[in-house]
Amino acid sequence: MDFIVIGLLIVFSMVFFLLEFFFLPGIVIGAVAGIFCLVGAVFYAYAFVGNLCGHFTLAFVILSLLAVIYAYYKSKNPDKE
């Protein structure tokens, strides 16, 4: 159950970030919601599952953010503003 909560928080955060980058540029609500979900996922992993899972979650979150940023800059419309 704990891994489902962590996974859903990470998926929701990536959805919020992608919405912010591609569909809602300039509106900060998606980015703030994504940051809260990522921080919540990492906190939940450290607090309720353990240090090892927290470390893996933190590494996965950092790699996922880098992948989203890379996808944003490789897309056809990064200068949509």
Secondary structure, 3 states (H helix, E strand, C coil): CHHHHHHHHHHHHHHHHHHHHHCCCCCCHHHHHHHHHHHHHHHHHHHHHCHHHHHHHHHHHHHHHHHHHHHHHHCCCCCCC
